[in-house]
Amino acid sequence: MRIKRDDLSSQAVVEPLREHLEDAARQSPPGNVHALDISGLRAADVTFWTAWDETELLGFGALKELNLAHGEVKSMRTAAAHLGKGVASAILAQLINEAWTRRYTRISLETGSGKAFEPAHRLYEKFGFRFCGPFAHYKEDSFSRFMTLEL
């Protein structure tokens, strides 16, 4: 598996990202989709990574800088054919390593609260993330779950 910074210019990335956004909309109540679209992922404060096996996209994830000490995990996704193979763990490790390199003291994330999100909760907990209250621009609601990792 090779993980690289990506500029989102490849159709091999654009289509799975579109599917990610559609899936987020299906799994989330109206107004509760916080996933970034392509323009959001191309913003100056966001760095996007993809994981590959040769020319096959395995998954992706992004790190958004909230301020000089705090980052946010965004758009974590593993291709369905590669679930359970360690792709999400490898991408999350890359994001955490980047946060260390940037000297962040904390990284946080927002995810859903339904059954479909339980595997994500377990992954984040495995890496030391703990549930917390809203951060940055987020507000408390019955669907969102917030997690943070002190570095």
Secondary structure by P-SEA (a helix, b strand, c coil): cbbbbbcccccccaaaaaaaaaaaaaaccccccccccccccccccbbbbbbbcccccccccccccccccbbbbccccccccccccaaaaaaaaaaaaaaaaaccccccccccccccaaaaaaaaaaabbbbbcccccccccccbbbbbbcc
